[in-house]
């Protein structure tokens, strides 16, 4: 099941199942046919993402079920605790999940985050700079700027 909509960050595709959101991605164009009679959480996700992109929403309230390894899930769960407008380093995430030397693996988990924006991987930065971002560094800078201006 999926829902696609246009946003400030491009065409967004929300995918999931009857009970959960499983992924959010930027797609090149809307060449997918949205399914009819989608569960309410798809439309709730669309609304909340639009509010987030406009600076009006700071937290999400959605049923999420990303697929990943036990380590990735631990990293993503920790990212959900990072407050809007704040950043933490890969090393800080490592400390919080009792894997203090796993910065590269944490960076990899951030890059594989299937639900960006909602699981805020853009709030995780390198100790000496901005770090990477699966949607591109300019998108990461734009998101961090949005949050600093709205906070």
N, CA, C and O atoms as a DFTB+ gen file, in Angstrom:
604 C
 N C O
     1  1       0.849      -1.174       0.000
     2  2       0.000       0.000       0.000
     3  2       0.892       1.234       0.000
     4  3       1.938       1.266       0.649
     5  1       0.460       2.242      -0.735
     6  2       1.265       3.455      -0.788
     7  2       0.419       4.683      -1.093
     8  3      -0.675       4.604      -1.651
     9  1       0.978       5.815      -0.701
    10  2       0.375       7.114      -0.961
    11  2       1.510       8.043      -1.383
    12  3       2.536       8.120      -0.707
    13  1       1.330       8.739      -2.487
    14  2       2.353       9.643      -2.999
    15  2       1.799      11.062      -3.010
    16  3       0.643      11.283      -3.370
    17  1       2.636      12.027      -2.612
    18  2       2.206      13.427      -2.650
    19  2       3.410      14.333      -2.881
    20  3       4.550      13.956      -2.611
    21  1       3.137      15.527      -3.384
    22  2       4.175      16.518      -3.670
    23  2       4.444      17.338      -2.406
    24  3       3.521      17.714      -1.683
    25  1       5.737      17.607      -2.156
    26  2       6.123      18.403      -0.988
    27  2       7.268      19.339      -1.355
    28  3       7.764      19.326      -2.481
    29  1       7.676      20.148      -0.385
    30  2       8.809      21.049      -0.562
    31  2      10.106      20.283      -0.816
    32  3      11.056      20.837      -1.371
    33  1      10.149      19.022      -0.414
    34  2      11.352      18.206      -0.577
    35  2      11.263      17.288      -1.784
    36  3      12.141      16.450      -1.992
    37  1      10.219      17.436      -2.577
    38  2      10.029      16.597      -3.752
    39  2       8.813      15.704      -3.592
    40  3       8.009      15.883      -2.678
    41  1       8.692      14.748      -4.485
    42  2       7.583      13.802      -4.446
    43  2       7.854      12.787      -3.334
    44  3       8.884      12.113      -3.345
    45  1       6.946      12.679      -2.389
    46  2       7.107      11.789      -1.231
    47  2       6.198      10.583      -1.401
    48  3       5.016      10.714      -1.717
    49  1       6.773       9.404      -1.185
    50  2       5.981       8.167      -1.226
    51  2       5.993       7.534       0.160
    52  3       7.051       7.230       0.711
    53  1       4.802       7.343       0.709
    54  2       4.615       6.669       1.994
    55  2       4.162       5.251       1.689
    56  3       3.190       5.052       0.961
    57  1       4.858       4.264       2.239
    58  2       4.494       2.861       2.025
    59  2       4.256       2.188       3.369
    60  3       4.817       2.587       4.390
    61  1       3.419       1.167       3.350
    62  2       3.151       0.450       4.587
    63  2       2.146      -0.654       4.394
    64  3       1.970      -1.182       3.296
    65  1       1.492      -0.993       5.485
    66  2       0.510      -2.071       5.491
    67  2      -0.722      -1.607       6.259
    68  3      -0.843      -0.428       6.588
    69  1      -1.606      -2.503       6.534
    70  2      -2.864      -2.172       7.222
    71  2      -2.646      -1.455       8.552
    72  3      -3.444      -0.599       8.934
    73  1      -1.560      -1.803       9.262
    74  2      -1.380      -1.284      10.614
    75  2      -0.237      -0.292      10.784
    76  3      -0.217       0.464      11.755
    77  1       0.724      -0.285       9.843
    78  2       1.941       0.486      10.075
    79  2       2.426       1.241       8.838
    80  3       2.113       0.887       7.701
    81  1       3.206       2.302       9.104
    82  2       4.012       2.957       8.081
    83  2       5.351       2.233       8.098
    84  3       5.962       2.075       9.155
    85  1       5.811       1.789       6.922
    86  2       7.074       1.042       6.849
    87  2       8.188       1.825       6.159
    88  3       9.367       1.568       6.400
    89  1       7.818       2.785       5.296
    90  2       8.862       3.586       4.650
    91  2       8.303       4.912       4.149
    92  3       7.114       5.050       3.860
    93  1       9.206       5.874       4.058
    94  2       8.936       7.175       3.455
    95  2      10.137       7.450       2.569
    96  3      11.278       7.361       3.023
    97  1       9.893       7.779       1.319
    98  2      11.015       8.046       0.425
    99  2      10.675       9.157      -0.552
   100  3       9.510       9.435      -0.835
   101  1      11.729       9.783      -1.058
   102  2      11.569      10.768      -2.124
   103  2      11.711      10.012      -3.433
   104  3      12.683       9.287      -3.642
   105  1      10.729      10.188      -4.314
   106  2      10.754       9.513      -5.612
   107  2      10.854      10.567      -6.708
   108  3      10.488      11.725      -6.504
   109  1      11.347      10.163      -7.859
   110  2      11.557      11.108      -8.967
   111  2      10.251      11.685      -9.492
   112  3      10.144      12.887      -9.738
   113  1       9.267      10.823      -9.659
   114  2       7.979      11.287     -10.170
   115  2       6.877      10.380      -9.659
   116  3       7.124       9.269      -9.192
   117  1       5.682      10.870      -9.755
   118  2       4.518      10.117      -9.289
   119  2       4.053       9.189     -10.406
   120  3       3.071       9.470     -11.093
   121  1       4.775       8.074     -10.581
   122  2       4.369       7.128     -11.619
   123  2       3.714       5.887     -11.018
   124  3       3.460       4.905     -11.716
   125  1       3.450       5.945      -9.741
   126  2       2.774       4.841      -9.067
   127  2       1.315       5.201      -8.844
   128  3       0.981       6.354      -8.570
   129  1       0.481       4.237      -8.960
   130  2      -0.942       4.460      -8.717
   131  2      -1.209       4.244      -7.236
   132  3      -0.948       3.169      -6.696
   133  1      -1.728       5.272      -6.590
   134  2      -2.062       5.139      -5.180
   135  2      -3.246       4.199      -5.030
   136  3      -4.189       4.220      -5.821
   137  1      -3.170       3.388      -4.010
   138  2      -4.262       2.455      -3.766
   139  2      -5.450       3.195      -3.167
   140  3      -5.296       4.164      -2.424
   141  1      -6.605       2.722      -3.503
   142  2      -7.828       3.306      -2.948
   143  2      -8.095       2.693      -1.578
   144  3      -7.589       1.618      -1.260
   145  1      -8.881       3.374      -0.786
   146  2      -9.289       2.876       0.531
   147  2      -8.104       2.546       1.430
   148  3      -8.075       1.495       2.069
   149  1      -7.135       3.441       1.476
   150  2      -5.981       3.245       2.344
   151  2      -6.382       3.418       3.803
   152  3      -7.325       4.150       4.102
   153  1      -5.679       2.755       4.709
   154  2      -5.936       2.970       6.135
   155  2      -5.674       4.429       6.516
   156  3      -4.885       5.116       5.867
   157  1      -6.327       4.884       7.550
   158  2      -6.258       6.274       7.993
   159  2      -4.828       6.741       8.283
   160  3      -4.512       7.911       8.070
   161  1      -3.954       5.842       8.767
   162  2      -2.606       6.292       9.137
   163  2      -1.789       6.777       7.933
   164  3      -0.822       7.514       8.122
   165  1      -2.144       6.391       6.715
   166  2      -1.457       6.922       5.532
   167  2      -1.770       8.415       5.371
   168  3      -0.874       9.218       5.113
   169  1      -3.035       8.772       5.524
   170  2      -3.444      10.171       5.381
   171  2      -2.954      11.000       6.565
   172  3      -2.611      12.173       6.416
   173  1      -2.925      10.380       7.736
   174  2      -2.386      11.038       8.925
   175  2      -0.894      11.329       8.718
   176  3      -0.415      12.406       9.075
   177  1      -0.166      10.372       8.145
   178  2       1.261      10.574       7.861
   179  2       1.453      11.708       6.856
   180  3       2.335      12.548       7.029
   181  1       0.633      11.733       5.811
   182  2       0.729      12.801       4.815
   183  2       0.502      14.163       5.475
   184  3       1.272      15.097       5.252
   185  1      -0.540      14.275       6.276
   186  2      -0.848      15.533       6.958
   187  2       0.284      15.941       7.885
   188  3       0.705      17.098       7.886
   189  1       0.779      14.990       8.677
   190  2       1.841      15.316       9.631
   191  2       3.142      15.695       8.922
   192  3       3.855      16.586       9.384
   193  1       3.460      15.037       7.817
   194  2       4.654      15.415       7.054
   195  2       4.503      16.817       6.470
   196  3       5.446      17.606       6.519
   197  1       3.340      17.139       5.921
   198  2       3.112      18.496       5.390
   199  2       3.285      19.538       6.502
   200  3       3.904      20.582       6.296
   201  1       2.732      19.238       7.678
   202  2       2.865      20.158       8.818
   203  2       4.333      20.297       9.230
   204  3       4.791      21.397       9.538
   205  1       5.063      19.188       9.236
   206  2       6.487      19.212       9.581
   207  2       7.262      20.074       8.583
   208  3       8.064      20.919       8.980
   209  1       7.024      19.860       7.292
   210  2       7.742      20.614       6.265
   211  2       7.439      22.111       6.336
   212  3       8.273      22.925       5.939
   213  1       6.264      22.483       6.833
   214  2       5.909      23.899       6.953
   215  2       6.405      24.506       8.266
   216  3       6.268      25.710       8.482
   217  1       6.982      23.679       9.142
   218  2       7.468      24.162      10.434
   219  2       6.424      24.151      11.526
   220  3       6.693      24.602      12.639
   221  1       5.226      23.642      11.232
   222  2       4.134      23.655      12.204
   223  2       4.107      22.419      13.110
   224  3       3.419      22.432      14.131
   225  1       4.827      21.368      12.767
   226  2       4.810      20.129      13.566
   227  2       6.219      19.809      14.030
   228  3       7.178      19.875      13.261
   229  1       6.323      19.457      15.316
   230  2       7.632      19.119      15.886
   231  2       7.743      17.660      16.286
   232  3       8.850      17.164      16.493
   233  1       6.635      16.967      16.398
   234  2       6.634      15.547      16.752
   235  2       5.632      14.817      15.874
   236  3       4.642      15.390      15.420
   237  1       5.910      13.544      15.645
   238  2       5.003      12.701      14.867
   239  2       4.313      11.715      15.794
   240  3       4.884      11.260      16.785
   241  1       3.081      11.397      15.453
   242  2       2.304      10.419      16.209
   243  2       1.739       9.427      15.200
   244  3       0.588       9.537      14.776
   245  1       2.565       8.459      14.823
   246  2       2.199       7.515      13.767
   247  2       2.624       6.102      14.148
   248  3       3.600       5.924      14.877
   249  1       1.903       5.097      13.661
   250  2       2.322       3.710      13.894
   251  2       3.431       3.327      12.910
   252  3       3.186       3.193      11.711
   253  1       4.637       3.155      13.419
   254  2       5.799       2.864      12.576
   255  2       6.264       1.432      12.781
   256  3       6.205       0.901      13.890
   257  1       6.723       0.818      11.714
   258  2       7.333      -0.508      11.818
   259  2       8.390      -0.644      10.727
   260  3       8.171      -1.310       9.715
   261  1       9.551       0.002      10.948
   262  2      10.627      -0.146       9.968
   263  2      11.226      -1.544      10.053
   264  3      11.233      -2.169      11.114
   265  1      11.725      -2.018       8.930
   266  2      12.384      -3.323       8.911
   267  2      13.888      -3.111       8.913
   268  3      14.418      -2.334       8.119
   269  1      14.577      -3.815       9.819
   270  2      16.025      -3.705       9.897
   271  2      16.581      -4.714      10.875
   272  3      15.846      -5.498      11.475
   273  1      17.893      -4.679      11.022
   274  2      18.552      -5.569      11.975
   275  2      18.275      -5.081      13.397
   276  3      17.767      -3.977      13.597
   277  1      18.609      -5.899      14.362
   278  2      18.440      -5.508      15.764
   279  2      19.236      -4.231      16.062
   280  3      18.756      -3.343      16.767
   281  1      20.448      -4.150      15.523
   282  2      21.283      -2.964      15.719
   283  2      20.639      -1.732      15.079
   284  3      20.553      -0.678      15.710
   285  1      20.188      -1.861      13.829
   286  2      19.548      -0.731      13.150
   287  2      18.317      -0.260      13.917
   288  3      18.116       0.943      14.090
   289  1      17.501      -1.189      14.374
   290  2      16.302      -0.818      15.130
   291  2      16.672      -0.069      16.405
   292  3      15.987       0.881      16.784
   293  1      17.756      -0.490      17.076
   294  2      18.205       0.208      18.286
   295  2      18.618       1.641      17.955
   296  3      18.280       2.573      18.685
   297  1      19.348       1.814      16.854
   298  2      19.774       3.156      16.431
   299  2      18.551       4.005      16.085
   300  3      18.447       5.150      16.527
   301  1      17.631       3.456      15.302
   302  2      16.445       4.221      14.890
   303  2      15.577       4.584      16.088
   304  3      15.041       5.690      16.151
   305  1      15.435       3.669      17.033
   306  2      14.655       3.976      18.242
   307  2      15.312       5.099      19.035
   308  3      14.622       5.948      19.598
   309  1      16.625       5.109      19.081
   310  2      17.332       6.179      19.789
   311  2      17.162       7.508      19.058
   312  3      17.034       8.552      19.697
   313  1      17.160       7.481      17.736
   314  2      16.967       8.718      16.968
   315  2      15.594       9.326      17.242
   316  3      15.443      10.548      17.226
   317  1      14.604       8.490      17.492
   318  2      13.262       9.000      17.782
   319  2      13.230       9.843      19.062
   320  3      12.291      10.611      19.275
   321  1      14.239       9.702      19.902
   322  2      14.298      10.444      21.170
   323  2      14.976      11.806      21.035
   324  3      14.989      12.585      21.988
   325  1      15.539      12.100      19.865
   326  2      16.234      13.381      19.684
   327  2      15.184      14.476      19.509
   328  3      14.377      14.411      18.581
   329  1      15.181      15.475      20.382
   330  2      14.168      16.531      20.279
   331  2      14.303      17.359      19.000
   332  3      15.395      17.526      18.458
   333  1      13.194      17.858      18.550
   334  2      13.124      18.767      17.406
   335  2      14.088      19.927      17.637
   336  3      14.142      20.488      18.731
   337  1      14.846      20.281      16.605
   338  2      15.744      21.422      16.694
   339  2      17.084      21.124      17.346
   340  3      17.933      22.010      17.436
   341  1      17.290      19.891      17.803
   342  2      18.558      19.519      18.428
   343  2      19.272      18.492      17.568
   344  3      18.653      17.815      16.748
   345  1      20.572      18.383      17.759
   346  2      21.357      17.365      17.063
   347  2      22.178      16.590      18.086
   348  3      22.472      17.086      19.173
   349  1      22.537      15.376      17.720
   350  2      23.469      14.569      18.509
   351  2      24.477      13.958      17.541
   352  3      24.202      13.827      16.349
   353  1      25.630      13.591      18.056
   354  2      26.660      13.000      17.202
   355  2      26.458      11.493      17.100
   356  3      25.743      10.884      17.896
   357  1      27.109      10.911      16.097
   358  2      27.086       9.458      15.955
   359  2      27.631       8.818      17.229
   360  3      27.117       7.794      17.680
   361  1      28.672       9.420      17.811
   362  2      29.254       8.911      19.050
   363  2      28.279       8.941      20.212
   364  3      28.246       8.013      21.019
   365  1      27.474      10.014      20.305
   366  2      26.469      10.095      21.373
   367  2      25.429       8.993      21.228
   368  3      25.016       8.387      22.217
   369  1      25.008       8.733      20.000
   370  2      24.072       7.622      19.774
   371  2      24.727       6.326      20.242
   372  3      24.085       5.508      20.899
   373  1      26.005       6.137      19.905
   374  2      26.736       4.948      20.332
   375  2      26.746       4.791      21.840
   376  3      26.537       3.692      22.353
   377  1      26.988       5.881      22.552
   378  2      26.971       5.838      24.020
   379  2      25.595       5.415      24.531
   380  3      25.484       4.589      25.437
   381  1      24.568       5.983      23.947
   382  2      23.204       5.715      24.414
   383  2      22.771       4.270      24.201
   384  3      21.964       3.744      24.966
   385  1      23.306       3.624      23.161
   386  2      22.909       2.227      22.901
   387  2      23.996       1.237      23.333
   388  3      23.986       0.074      22.932
   389  1      24.934       1.720      24.160
   390  2      26.033       0.895      24.676
   391  2      26.929       0.324      23.575
   392  3      27.437      -0.791      23.696
   393  1      27.115       1.085      22.516
   394  2      28.038       0.711      21.429
   395  2      28.897       1.939      21.097
   396  3      28.820       2.471      19.990
   397  1      29.720       2.387      22.066
   398  2      30.415       3.670      21.931
   399  2      31.404       3.782      20.776
   400  3      31.728       4.896      20.364
   401  1      31.885       2.681      20.248
   402  2      32.872       2.760      19.165
   403  2      32.280       2.416      17.804
   404  3      33.016       2.227      16.836
   405  1      30.981       2.337      17.725
   406  2      30.322       1.878      16.496
   407  2      29.860       3.027      15.609
   408  3      28.816       2.925      14.964
   409  1      30.634       4.140      15.566
   410  2      30.142       5.302      14.804
   411  2      29.880       4.995      13.346
   412  3      28.889       5.456      12.779
   413  1      30.776       4.205      12.725
   414  2      30.568       3.897      11.303
   415  2      29.312       3.058      11.101
   416  3      28.552       3.296      10.163
   417  1      29.093       2.087      11.967
   418  2      27.881       1.265      11.868
   419  2      26.640       2.112      12.133
   420  3      25.589       1.892      11.532
   421  1      26.768       3.080      13.034
   422  2      25.644       3.982      13.319
   423  2      25.374       4.855      12.098
   424  3      24.218       5.072      11.734
   425  1      26.433       5.357      11.466
   426  2      26.269       6.123      10.229
   427  2      25.604       5.298       9.147
   428  3      24.756       5.798       8.409
   429  1      25.987       4.039       9.053
   430  2      25.371       3.135       8.076
   431  2      23.894       2.913       8.392
   432  3      23.058       2.904       7.488
   433  1      23.571       2.734       9.679
   434  2      22.167       2.560      10.081
   435  2      21.359       3.814       9.752
   436  3      20.212       3.723       9.314
   437  1      21.962       4.981       9.965
   438  2      21.279       6.237       9.606
   439  2      20.994       6.263       8.110
   440  3      19.903       6.648       7.688
   441  1      21.973       5.855       7.314
   442  2      21.812       5.846       5.863
   443  2      20.773       4.862       5.371
   444  3      20.221       5.028       4.283
   445  1      20.503       3.837       6.163
   446  2      19.517       2.826       5.778
   447  2      18.156       3.055       6.427
   448  3      17.259       2.221       6.298
   449  1      17.998       4.164       7.115
   450  2      16.726       4.494       7.759
   451  2      15.619       4.546       6.701
   452  3      15.665       5.392       5.809
   453  1      14.624       3.652       6.787
   454  2      13.575       3.627       5.767
   455  2      12.487       4.683       5.963
   456  3      11.621       4.849       5.105
   457  1      12.531       5.398       7.094
   458  2      11.470       6.373       7.381
   459  2      12.095       7.728       7.739
   460  3      11.885       8.236       8.841
   461  1      12.878       8.323       6.791
   462  2      13.476       9.621       7.099
   463  2      12.394      10.672       7.346
   464  3      11.231      10.480       6.990
   465  1      12.783      11.747       7.940
   466  2      11.919      12.835       8.403
   467  2      11.249      12.421       9.708
   468  3      11.399      13.105      10.720
   469  1      10.510      11.308       9.700
   470  2       9.768      10.862      10.882
   471  2      10.725      10.250      11.904
   472  3      10.677      10.599      13.084
   473  1      11.592       9.341      11.460
   474  2      12.721       8.898      12.283
   475  2      13.849       9.851      11.888
   476  3      14.431       9.706      10.813
   477  1      14.163      10.823      12.747
   478  2      14.954      11.990      12.327
   479  2      16.461      11.757      12.214
   480  3      17.236      12.270      13.021
   481  1      16.867      10.991      11.220
   482  2      18.297      10.744      11.005
   483  2      19.034      12.029      10.644
   484  3      20.252      12.103      10.803
   485  1      18.314      13.043      10.160
   486  2      18.960      14.317       9.831
   487  2      19.486      15.027      11.080
   488  3      20.301      15.944      10.969
   489  1      19.031      14.615      12.264
   490  2      19.488      15.232      13.515
   491  2      20.765      14.592      14.053
   492  3      21.281      15.014      15.088
   493  1      21.271      13.586      13.365
   494  2      22.516      12.930      13.779
   495  2      23.643      13.479      12.910
   496  3      23.599      13.390      11.683
   497  1      24.650      14.045      13.564
   498  2      25.736      14.714      12.850
   499  2      27.085      14.132      13.262
   500  3      27.205      13.474      14.295
   501  1      28.083      14.383      12.445
   502  2      29.445      13.963      12.773
   503  2      30.009      14.889      13.851
   504  3      29.567      16.030      13.988
   505  1      30.970      14.402      14.602
   506  2      31.592      15.212      15.651
   507  2      32.297      16.434      15.063
   508  3      32.419      17.461      15.732
   509  1      32.761      16.328      13.818
   510  2      33.515      17.418      13.193
   511  2      32.792      18.045      12.002
   512  3      33.435      18.655      11.148
   513  1      31.487      17.909      11.932
   514  2      30.750      18.495      10.810
   515  2      29.346      17.934      10.718
   516  3      28.827      17.345      11.666
   517  1      28.753      18.125       9.576
   518  2      27.349      17.756       9.404
   519  2      27.135      16.257       9.206
   520  3      26.073      15.741       9.553
   521  1      28.116      15.551       8.657
   522  2      27.947      14.119       8.386
   523  2      27.171      13.913       7.097
   524  3      26.928      14.863       6.353
   525  1      26.790      12.691       6.839
   526  2      26.076      12.362       5.611
   527  2      24.571      12.322       5.798
   528  3      24.055      12.509       6.901
   529  1      23.873      12.072       4.684
   530  2      22.416      11.965       4.723
   531  2      21.973      11.256       3.457
   532  3      22.392      11.612       2.356
   533  1      21.133      10.261       3.615
   534  2      20.706       9.448       2.469
   535  2      19.975      10.258       1.402
   536  3      19.970       9.872       0.233
   537  1      19.362      11.366       1.784
   538  2      18.621      12.192       0.830
   539  2      19.459      13.359       0.311
   540  3      18.943      14.236      -0.381
   541  1      20.752      13.369       0.646
   542  2      21.646      14.417       0.181
   543  2      21.938      15.450       1.257
   544  3      21.092      15.748       2.100
   545  1      23.150      15.991       1.215
   546  2      23.566      16.955       2.234
   547  2      22.741      18.233       2.208
   548  3      22.481      18.819       3.259
   549  1      22.322      18.677       1.018
   550  2      21.523      19.901       0.963
   551  2      20.184      19.699       1.659
   552  3      19.705      20.597       2.350
   553  1      19.579      18.534       1.485
   554  2      18.318      18.242       2.186
   555  2      18.532      18.242       3.692
   556  3      17.701      18.756       4.441
   557  1      19.656      17.661       4.142
   558  2      19.951      17.640       5.579
   559  2      20.102      19.069       6.100
   560  3      19.544      19.415       7.141
   561  1      20.857      19.898       5.373
   562  2      21.029      21.291       5.780
   563  2      19.687      22.014       5.821
   564  3      19.421      22.780       6.747
   565  1      18.842      21.772       4.818
   566  2      17.523      22.414       4.777
   567  2      16.667      21.994       5.968
   568  3      15.985      22.826       6.566
   569  1      16.701      20.705       6.314
   570  2      15.914      20.216       7.452
   571  2      16.420      20.812       8.768
   572  3      15.625      21.249       9.599
   573  1      17.732      20.829       8.954
   574  2      18.290      21.405      10.183
   575  2      17.982      22.894      10.267
   576  3      17.697      23.408      11.349
   577  1      18.038      23.587       9.140
   578  2      17.697      25.008       9.112
   579  2      16.217      25.219       9.420
   580  3      15.866      26.121      10.180
   581  1      15.353      24.400       8.839
   582  2      13.915      24.475       9.116
   583  2      13.663      24.346      10.610
   584  3      12.907      25.127      11.190
   585  1      14.299      23.358      11.232
   586  2      14.073      23.121      12.654
   587  2      14.664      24.228      13.519
   588  3      14.084      24.572      14.549
   589  1      15.797      24.792      13.127
   590  2      16.382      25.858      13.945
   591  2      15.563      27.143      13.827
   592  3      15.478      27.912      14.785
   593  1      14.963      27.379      12.664
   594  2      14.141      28.580      12.465
   595  2      12.773      28.454      13.123
   596  3      12.191      29.452      13.548
   597  1      12.256      27.226      13.208
   598  2      10.918      27.006      13.761
   599  2      10.943      26.841      15.270
   600  3       9.900      26.885      15.921
   601  1      12.120      26.654      15.821
   602  2      12.239      26.344      17.245
   603  2      12.232      27.591      18.093
   604  3      12.325      27.506      19.318
